[in-house]
Amino acid sequence: MENITEFLKGQLPAITEFGIKVVLAILAFYIGGKLIQWLLRFIRKSMERANMDKGVIQFISSFAKFLLYALLIFNIAISFGVKESSVAALLGTAGVAIGLGLQGGLENVAGGIILLVFKPFQVGDYIIQNQEAGCEGTVSKIDIFYTTLLSMDNKHIIVPNGTLANSSITNVTARDQRKLEIKVGISYHADIKKAKSILEALLKEDPDTRSDEKMVVFVDSLGESAVIMGLRVWVATDKYWAAKWRLNQRIKEEFDREGIEIPYNQLEVHLKNKE
């Protein structure tokens, strides 16, 4: 115990100096973090005043945050006695190791840049990823590695940027209008002309259909149990689902009122007497 006590007394100045360095490093990291947050807010507000795309703002902010914190840690290490050459060598070795181990991460960064340059979609667009096990939703955020989608039931879907950049994407809300198509079956005994006139009247009466655009009602096909009637009309993109749901309900109500039967699949069996 006496030897240990003497050893600790001899090392006390070094331990004290090390403790002070640790406290100062923590303090420097805290102050530096606050400055970085202020700088990021300044950068974001400057880009917003310049009316830059929201996705570009999110991506640049995410990348700047990563870069600034890396520089902060590098400067703290140098300020507390670590040689620049040692830090550079360590960062170089770590960079190679991380680069080999996180090739997918680098692919995601490149994918994010591709998405921002070519802009297949922007924040606020509703997109569908057309591939096996694909997903869909409203674009909420485009970060350095991932893009966040909000599903119809408000779930967060995190998709790697590299995956999106290499996927076939359908941008549902890229244009301000969408063509609405509805098909409904009527009985073979029903009056086709009467059914067509009902559908045409519903299209003209609906508040969200574009009367200045071409509306069409047609016989789509002759099914096994029904004559398939169809309609097509242009509607505003943000009114698409409301118009579709409302028209479906109005068609059923009007067909019932006018005696137009909407049949279900039926199988007719004819029995023959072999006497």
Secondary structure, DSSP 8 states (H G I E B T S, - for coil): -HHHHHHHHHHHHHHHHHHHHHHHHHHHHHHHHHHHHHHHHHHHHHHHHTT--HHHHHHHHHHHHHHHHHHHHHHHHHHTT--HHHHHHHHHHHHHHHHHHTHHHHHHHHHHHHHHHH-S--TT-EEEE-STT--EEEEEEE-SSEEEEE-TT--EEEEEHHHHHTS-EEETTSSSEEEEEEEEEE-TTS-HHHHHHHHHHHHHH-TTB-TTS--EEEEEEE-SSSEEEEEEEEEEGGGHHHHHHHHHHHHHHHHHHHT----------------
